[in-house]
């Protein structure tokens, strides 16, 4: 479980970068919101969810839990929550009202929180 928890964030970061790139490219080209954007956001969100789920599993099984990980847990849960916001909001909008820039903004915020969450782990080399 620890192995997956330490590897999934790499996939989440790659998916997040794909969301940002596609949203910026689509915005620059004047493209509308489409299924590709939706699927990229879902992929990013899923990797964030899986990583958070495994992390919480590690906490609840007390596997190597260190009280110094409190801020890591808070930041990672916030990052995961932010990854849900834009897809949820866009799903409630009419198709013609859906835009791409919010995906890029929310994904940058989510990735920044995730990076901060990793950097606060004791023993992580900076």
HUJO-V808532 format. One record per residue. RES is the residue in one letter. SS is DSSP state (2 for helix, 1 for strand, 0 for the rest). PHI is phi in degrees with one decimal (none if undefined). Layout:
res=(RES RES)
ss=(SS SS)
phi=(PHI PHI)
This chain:
res=(X X X X X X X X X X X X X X X X X X X X X X X X X X X X X X X X X X X X X X X X X X X X X X X X X X X X X X X X X X X X X X X X X X X X X X X X X X X X X X X X X X X X X X X X X X X X X X X X X X X X X X X X X X X X X X X X X X X X X X X X X X X X X X)
ss=(0 2 2 2 2 2 2 2 2 2 2 2 2 2 2 2 2 2 2 2 2 2 2 2 2 2 2 2 2 0 0 0 0 0 2 2 2 2 2 2 2 2 2 2 2 2 2 2 2 2 2 2 2 2 2 2 2 2 2 2 0 0 0 0 0 0 2 2 2 2 2 2 2 2 2 2 2 2 2 2 2 2 2 2 2 2 2 2 2 2 2 2 0 0 2 2 2 0 0 0 2 2 2 2 2 2 2 2 2 2 2 2 2 2 2 2 2 2 2 0 0 0 0 0 0 0)
phi=(none -63.9 -57.9 -65.8 -63.9 -88.2 -100.0 -59.5 -59.7 -65.8 -65.8 -62.8 -63.4 -64.3 -65.0 -63.0 -63.6 -65.7 -61.4 -62.0 -61.3 -66.6 -64.9 -68.4 -62.4 -62.6 -65.8 -63.1 -88.8 73.7 -78.2 -81.1 -61.1 -141.2 -66.3 -62.3 -61.9 -58.6 -68.2 -63.6 -64.9 -65.8 -63.3 -59.1 -60.2 -65.1 -63.5 -65.0 -62.2 -62.4 -63.8 -65.1 -61.1 -65.4 -62.4 -66.2 -61.1 -65.3 -65.8 -70.3 -90.0 59.1 -80.2 63.6 -70.1 -125.8 -56.5 -70.3 -85.1 -55.3 -67.0 -58.9 -62.7 -61.8 -64.3 -70.9 -67.1 -64.4 -60.0 -67.0 -62.1 -62.6 -66.1 -93.1 -63.1 -66.1 -57.7 -67.4 -65.1 -65.3 -63.0 -85.4 -86.3 -68.0 -54.1 -70.4 -96.2 -83.2 -129.2 -91.4 -54.6 -59.7 -63.1 -64.3 -63.9 -64.8 -70.0 -61.4 -63.5 -62.1 -66.7 -64.2 -63.7 -66.0 -63.2 -60.7 -63.8 -71.5 -69.2 -85.8 -69.3 -59.5 91.0 -76.9 -73.5 -102.2)
